[in-house]
């Protein structure tokens, strides 16, 4: 590191290329009597975020000084080496896992770039499925506590037994899908969700068709909060929970290891997660990182140079300073000038969690060999047990042993997992979190040890003493430079106002008096994970470089932008389905342009949010959409566009004509990448405008006219066509379905229809329900689809089947109705 007080070195502080060698005159330093180290960038915190930011800034040509209060690097990634069979082996006390999947792409790419080689987290012996083995071959069985306090074995995903609980679980995932990770506070429901804690929500939801969630489901939600946040459901904003889960890819990925899909818990590092930080340090210029430096204050001088001061009296100055630490720690630094009140309040609102990270080493991984204790269970929610009549699910679910992964409703530990090292030193980790951590903190380490080992014995139904247990723990809340682990969280009522101040996708990327802030808590991807820490480090480094180059800091992440584009597509298709533009209001650019499909029914373009209301109003006047199925959607980063292929069903309001599987494409153009939040700049609804006109506008064509006449005369209520329809039946030929009950005919004109209807009436208990209609204008044909039920005429055998009523028009002038043909399984009627 160059010394600005040395006149022989001052001349070296000159630009080389790009941002390199930005000048710092000695007058910038606070006092010549105080030792000052000057760099372009000062980073306080040598965790993963700080070191990734340092790595990227140095690669861009900036000089960087990283200061760490601890005597080690890594932050909340803390690994320890112990002995196994005479050699070193490593275990983690903090962050453990990474995944090889899109939401873990930042950490995975970095680990590969550093030359580190992750090893698979144990979830079974990985025996490949053979011709005689089940499709889950090689997967060890996981355990989850049930409502009675016992444990159920499962592989893959779990599905609640109660239908209502299944619905509420899916409801949670649907709510996750509706929250954009880039701006979770922007959706119309955000304030209401933020006003609830997770506990409030699960206690208040009560849909008439299902009733309230079961007590067990409430326990599962509490377990989710404890495992994910190390705190209780009453302590977490519901909006924050949904955002957090969404930032990691949804509920399935949130809990997955590698099967049936890759999740965030798939891999670990041979020398522990801290080795990622150590590998980054090894690549930095010597002297870049200083440990044991406890920063107490930060001052921005009149010339915008920023200095941080340590307790030993030394100071470090730079053009910018990055505090790479959890928001809860901002209050430990005295800022001059003070941080804006909004930033202070936001940091204070983000509390840290309560956690003891413990692990117990054994002489043998006894759970891996246990194939008898838990033989029944579920695979992706489907029961598996010896003797199951379905051969696909007949067998012992623990035939490949137990994985060691255990989820518990209550303490002393909420989560256990196989924690064997890369050298296969057997161990289980156990999280002590939330209320249990606060309670057990009052007890001794020996008492905590006994509680955890006892619980291991209860879960696996063994005497742990037979395997020589050795207990190790770390109280993260007693660690003064973290004050909690794994990450911070927002309580109810705080995320709406505080979130934009913390997340980099909000105002969090903007410097305050040339001071930046970043950590895993500021990430919009994998918030709370190591991947989130790396993502934040990458993005804040870009913001620093942009600021020093005179450009505004922006987020540059294609993966996050893709998620924002997908959120826009989901929002606009949901709005179309509900006929409510306000469901997508958060995603609409103020200068939005909307283009209808054209034609006479939906012609013209619309501008702005008010135009969106006009378009949806016009659409709603013409068409009532009962279902909108999104068949596929895609986004194009380079083209800045998105497409959703949809099929619509419903009815035209002015003609009464139903439509089914009407194909339409939603095409969107998004706001530029320079705009932080992805919004819809332009929206096209592309469909067959001629067909829409024929369906929606009275007098559009002869086929729709005849169909409208049919509905006007009761065809939607019965298989017949009562009364005259303006002479439409004068020349018609009719054909029944055939058989003895309703003969094929042919039948002629209105008299034939009356006779045909009389034959249908003789079928006992006959009911008909119209399910859809379609029009083929080119073939002058309309088809009505009914569901019919009743009993056979001869033997009274019940039937439930479809029936088609096919109407064809003639080609002569006026296009009179030429033929009506009924088709169904005639034998069932006989």
Secondary structure as UniProt FT lines:
FT   TURN            4..5
FT   HELIX           7..10
FT   TURN            11..12
FT   TURN            18..21
FT   HELIX           26..28
FT   TURN            32..33
FT   STRAND          36..44
FT   HELIX           48..59
FT   TURN            60..61
FT   STRAND          64..68
FT   TURN            75..76
FT   STRAND          79..84
FT   TURN            85..86
FT   STRAND          87..92
FT   HELIX           102..104
FT   HELIX           105..113
FT   TURN            114..115
FT   STRAND          119..120
FT   TURN            135..138
FT   STRAND          141..145
FT   TURN            147..148
FT   STRAND          151..155
FT   HELIX           163..177
FT   HELIX           184..186
FT   TURN            188..189
FT   HELIX           190..194
FT   HELIX           198..204
FT   STRAND          206..207
FT   TURN            208..210
FT   STRAND          211..212
FT   HELIX           215..229
FT   HELIX           233..235
FT   HELIX           238..247
FT   TURN            248..249
FT   HELIX           251..255
FT   TURN            264..265
FT   STRAND          267..268
FT   TURN            270..271
FT   HELIX           274..283
FT   TURN            286..287
FT   STRAND          289..291
FT   STRAND          295..300
FT   TURN            302..303
FT   STRAND          306..310
FT   TURN            311..312
FT   STRAND          315..324
FT   HELIX           327..332
FT   STRAND          334..336
FT   HELIX           341..349
FT   STRAND          350..351
FT   STRAND          355..361
FT   HELIX           366..369
FT   STRAND          377..379
FT   TURN            380..381
FT   STRAND          382..385
FT   TURN            386..387
FT   HELIX           391..393
FT   TURN            397..400
FT   STRAND          402..407
FT   STRAND          415..418
FT   TURN            422..423
FT   STRAND          427..433
FT   HELIX           434..440
FT   TURN            441..442
FT   HELIX           445..460
FT   HELIX           464..467
FT   STRAND          470..475
FT   HELIX           476..478
FT   TURN            480..482
FT   STRAND          489..490
FT   TURN            492..494
FT   HELIX           495..502
FT   HELIX           504..508
FT   TURN            513..514
FT   STRAND          515..518
FT   HELIX           520..522
FT   TURN            527..528
FT   HELIX           530..548
FT   TURN            549..550
FT   HELIX           558..578
FT   HELIX           581..587
FT   STRAND          588..595
FT   TURN            599..601
FT   STRAND          605..607
FT   HELIX           608..622
FT   STRAND          623..636
FT   TURN            637..640
FT   STRAND          641..652
FT   TURN            653..655
FT   STRAND          658..670
FT   TURN            673..674
FT   STRAND          680..687
FT   HELIX           689..696
FT   TURN            698..699
FT   HELIX           702..712
FT   TURN            713..717
FT   TURN            726..731
FT   STRAND          733..735
FT   TURN            739..741
FT   STRAND          745..748
FT   HELIX           749..761
FT   TURN            764..765
FT   STRAND          767..776
FT   TURN            777..780
FT   STRAND          781..791
FT   TURN            793..795
FT   STRAND          798..809
FT   TURN            813..814
FT   STRAND          817..823
FT   HELIX           826..829
//
